[in-house]
Amino acid sequence: MTEIDHLLNIMSELRKKCPWDAKQTHESLKRYLLEETYETLESIDNSDFEQLKSELGDLLLQIVFHSEIASEKEAFKFADVVSSISTKMVDRHPHVFKDNNNITAEQVQNNWEKSKHKKEKRNSILSGVPLHLPALLKAQRMQEKAATLGFDWSDKKDVIAKLDEEVSEFKEALKGQENIADELGDIFFTLVNIARFFSLNAEETLQKANSKFLKRFAYIEKHFNNDPAKLEEAGIDKLDALWEESKGSIK
């Protein structure tokens, strides 16, 4: 028996004999799939391979869990999931499995998007972007997909100039207190474009900034023994000084 067969048998037994596992549905498991995904991302950010091994196992369990529920409904089995992705990977990589062409990574991505659009009979190249993706990630995926059709900036300077334009429009909106949210949204969208042009993931870039803020603010709180009242009484000048101090103390 292979390890995967062993896991499939365990899940089958759990569905029959464990009251918690038995009552789960595709809908009830959605939160766990999301949580496990974020925990896996965290282990990658921490370069913790032991943790990554464990988190990938948790992710695999979610796939097995959903497959077992579907199997009970005679919709599909785990083997069908594996077969489906194997077929898809071969179809989407003709340069490897058929033509043996030498193409760039960018061309591979462009061909992948066009293949999905054709085979899945989508009405739009953007229709494959999940509705519930985090906003920054969703913006970047839409931009990447549009770029495969040539709808893109030609130079980094142009997209940076676009940021200046959007900031100016935001400042104008502030004067009349109109369309402020729309103009601010345009700034965010342009910043995602800039991240993409510098081969950065916008979502991860902001997460790193969040982490930096968390550590520096914790430095300030520690100075006041984590007492919110003392911190509030300190005043902005003292807090700003500690913020600047934290930059040299926290790497």
C-alpha positions as CSV (number, residue, x, y, z in Angstrom):
1,M,0.0,0.0,0.0
2,T,1.4,3.4,-0.9
3,E,1.4,6.3,1.5
4,I,-1.4,8.0,-0.5
5,D,-3.5,4.9,-0.4
6,H,-3.0,4.8,3.4
7,L,-4.2,8.4,3.7
8,L,-7.2,7.7,1.5
9,N,-8.2,4.8,3.7
10,I,-7.7,6.9,6.9
11,M,-10.1,9.5,5.5
12,S,-12.6,6.9,4.5
13,E,-12.6,5.5,8.0
14,L,-12.9,9.0,9.6
15,R,-15.9,9.8,7.5
16,K,-17.6,6.6,8.7
17,K,-16.6,6.6,12.4
18,C,-15.7,10.2,13.5
19,P,-18.7,12.4,14.2
20,W,-16.9,15.6,13.4
21,D,-15.4,14.4,10.1
22,A,-18.7,12.7,9.1
23,K,-20.7,15.9,9.3
24,Q,-18.3,18.1,7.3
25,T,-19.3,19.3,3.8
26,H,-17.6,21.1,1.0
27,E,-19.0,24.4,2.4
28,S,-18.0,23.8,6.0
29,L,-14.4,23.0,4.9
30,K,-13.8,26.1,3.0
31,R,-12.4,28.0,6.0
32,Y,-9.9,25.3,6.7
33,L,-8.7,25.2,3.1
34,L,-8.0,28.9,3.3
35,E,-6.4,28.7,6.8
36,E,-4.1,25.9,5.7
37,T,-3.1,27.8,2.6
38,Y,-2.1,30.9,4.6
39,E,-0.2,28.7,7.1
40,T,1.7,27.1,4.2
41,L,2.6,30.6,2.9
42,E,3.9,31.5,6.3
43,S,6.2,28.5,6.5
44,I,7.6,29.5,3.1
45,D,8.2,33.0,4.2
46,N,10.0,31.6,7.3
47,S,12.1,29.3,5.2
48,D,11.1,26.5,7.6
49,F,11.2,23.3,5.7
50,E,10.0,21.1,8.6
51,Q,7.0,23.4,9.0
52,L,6.5,23.5,5.2
53,K,6.4,19.7,5.1
54,S,3.7,19.6,7.8
55,E,1.6,22.4,6.2
56,L,1.7,20.8,2.8
57,G,0.4,17.6,4.4
58,D,-2.4,19.6,5.9
59,L,-3.2,21.0,2.5
60,L,-3.1,17.6,1.0
61,L,-5.6,16.4,3.7
62,Q,-8.0,19.1,2.5
63,I,-7.8,17.8,-1.0
64,V,-8.3,14.2,0.1
65,F,-11.2,15.3,2.4
66,H,-13.1,17.1,-0.5
67,S,-12.4,14.2,-2.8
68,E,-13.8,11.7,-0.3
69,I,-17.0,13.8,0.1
70,A,-17.4,14.0,-3.7
71,S,-16.8,10.2,-4.0
72,E,-19.6,9.5,-1.5
73,K,-21.9,11.6,-3.8
74,E,-20.5,9.6,-6.8
75,A,-19.3,12.9,-8.3
76,F,-15.6,12.1,-8.6
77,K,-12.8,10.3,-6.7
78,F,-9.3,11.4,-5.7
79,A,-7.8,9.4,-8.6
80,D,-9.9,11.6,-11.0
81,V,-8.4,14.7,-9.4
82,V,-4.9,13.4,-10.0
83,S,-5.8,12.3,-13.6
84,S,-7.3,15.7,-14.3
85,I,-4.3,17.7,-13.3
86,S,-1.9,15.3,-15.0
87,T,-3.8,15.7,-18.3
88,K,-4.0,19.5,-17.9
89,M,-0.2,19.8,-17.2
90,V,0.6,17.8,-20.4
91,D,-1.8,19.8,-22.5
92,R,-0.6,23.2,-21.1
93,H,3.1,22.3,-21.7
94,P,3.3,21.3,-25.4
95,H,6.8,22.8,-25.5
96,V,7.8,20.0,-23.1
97,F,5.7,17.0,-24.0
98,K,5.1,17.5,-27.8
99,D,7.0,20.1,-29.7
100,N,10.1,20.4,-27.5
101,N,10.4,24.1,-28.4
102,N,12.8,26.4,-26.6
103,I,10.6,29.2,-25.3
104,T,10.8,31.8,-22.6
105,A,9.1,31.6,-19.2
106,E,7.0,34.6,-20.3
107,Q,5.9,32.8,-23.4
108,V,5.0,29.8,-21.3
109,Q,2.7,31.9,-19.1
110,N,1.1,33.6,-22.1
111,N,0.4,30.2,-23.8
112,W,-1.0,28.9,-20.5
113,E,-3.5,31.7,-20.3
114,K,-4.6,31.4,-23.9
115,S,-4.9,27.6,-23.6
116,K,-7.2,28.0,-20.6
117,H,-9.3,30.6,-22.4
118,K,-9.8,28.3,-25.4
119,K,-10.3,24.9,-23.7
120,E,-12.6,26.2,-20.9
121,K,-14.6,28.3,-23.5
122,R,-14.4,31.4,-21.4
123,N,-16.1,34.6,-22.5
124,S,-13.2,36.7,-21.3
125,I,-9.5,36.3,-20.6
126,L,-10.2,37.7,-17.1
127,S,-13.1,35.4,-16.3
128,G,-10.7,32.8,-14.7
129,V,-9.7,35.2,-11.9
130,P,-11.5,34.1,-8.7
131,L,-14.0,36.7,-7.4
132,H,-12.9,36.3,-3.8
133,L,-9.1,36.7,-4.2
134,P,-7.6,39.4,-1.9
135,A,-7.8,42.7,-3.8
136,L,-4.1,43.2,-4.5
137,L,-3.6,39.7,-5.7
138,K,-6.8,39.9,-7.9
139,A,-5.5,43.2,-9.4
140,Q,-2.2,41.6,-10.2
141,R,-3.7,38.5,-11.8
142,M,-6.0,40.6,-14.0
143,Q,-3.1,42.7,-15.1
144,E,-1.0,39.6,-15.9
145,K,-3.8,38.1,-17.9
146,A,-4.5,41.3,-19.9
147,A,-0.8,41.6,-20.6
148,T,-0.8,38.2,-22.4
149,L,-2.9,39.9,-25.1
150,G,-0.5,42.8,-25.4
151,F,-2.6,45.2,-23.2
152,D,0.3,46.4,-21.1
153,W,2.6,49.3,-20.5
154,S,5.7,49.3,-22.7
155,D,8.1,50.7,-20.2
156,K,8.6,51.0,-16.4
157,K,8.9,54.8,-16.8
158,D,5.4,55.0,-18.3
159,V,3.7,53.2,-15.4
160,I,5.6,55.2,-12.8
161,A,4.4,58.4,-14.6
162,K,0.9,57.0,-14.4
163,L,1.3,56.9,-10.6
164,D,2.1,60.6,-10.6
165,E,-1.0,61.2,-12.7
166,E,-3.2,59.2,-10.4
167,V,-1.8,61.0,-7.3
168,S,-2.6,64.4,-8.9
169,E,-6.1,63.3,-9.7
170,F,-6.5,62.1,-6.1
171,K,-5.4,65.5,-4.8
172,E,-7.9,67.2,-7.1
173,A,-10.7,64.9,-5.8
174,L,-9.8,66.0,-2.2
175,K,-10.6,69.6,-3.0
176,G,-14.2,68.8,-4.0
177,Q,-14.6,65.8,-1.7
178,E,-15.8,63.8,-4.7
179,N,-14.7,60.4,-6.2
180,I,-12.1,60.1,-3.5
181,A,-12.5,56.4,-3.1
182,D,-12.4,55.9,-6.9
183,E,-9.2,57.9,-7.3
184,L,-7.5,56.2,-4.3
185,G,-8.5,52.8,-5.9
186,D,-6.7,53.9,-9.1
187,I,-3.6,54.6,-7.1
188,F,-3.7,51.2,-5.6
189,F,-4.2,49.6,-9.0
190,T,-1.3,51.5,-10.4
191,L,0.9,50.5,-7.5
192,V,0.1,46.9,-8.3
193,N,1.2,47.5,-11.9
194,I,4.5,48.9,-10.6
195,A,5.0,45.9,-8.4
196,R,4.4,43.6,-11.4
197,F,6.9,45.5,-13.6
198,F,9.6,45.0,-10.9
199,S,8.7,41.3,-10.6
200,L,7.2,41.7,-7.2
201,N,4.1,40.2,-5.8
202,A,1.9,43.1,-4.6
203,E,0.1,41.0,-1.9
204,E,3.4,39.7,-0.5
205,T,5.0,43.1,-0.6
206,L,2.2,44.6,1.5
207,Q,2.3,41.7,3.9
208,K,6.0,42.4,4.4
209,A,5.2,46.0,5.1
210,N,2.5,44.9,7.6
211,S,5.0,42.6,9.3
212,K,7.5,45.5,9.5
213,F,4.9,47.8,11.1
214,L,3.8,45.1,13.6
215,K,7.4,44.6,14.8
216,R,8.2,48.3,15.1
217,F,4.9,49.1,16.9
218,A,5.6,46.2,19.2
219,Y,9.0,47.9,20.0
220,I,7.1,51.0,21.0
221,E,4.6,49.2,23.1
222,K,7.4,47.3,24.9
223,H,8.9,50.7,25.9
224,F,5.7,51.4,27.8
225,N,5.5,47.8,29.2
226,N,2.6,47.1,26.8
227,D,0.4,49.6,28.8
228,P,-2.0,51.2,26.3
229,A,-2.8,54.1,28.7
230,K,0.9,55.0,29.1
231,L,1.4,54.8,25.4
232,E,-1.5,57.1,24.7
233,E,-0.2,59.6,27.3
234,A,3.2,59.7,25.8
235,G,2.3,62.0,22.8
236,I,3.0,61.7,19.2
237,D,6.5,63.3,19.4
238,K,7.7,60.6,21.8
239,L,6.1,57.9,19.8
240,D,7.7,59.1,16.6
241,A,11.1,59.2,18.2
242,L,10.6,55.6,19.4
243,W,9.5,54.6,15.9
244,E,12.7,56.0,14.4
245,E,14.6,54.2,17.1
246,S,13.0,51.0,16.2
247,K,14.3,51.1,12.7
248,G,17.8,50.7,13.9
249,S,17.0,48.1,16.5
250,I,14.8,45.8,14.4
251,K,16.2,44.1,11.3
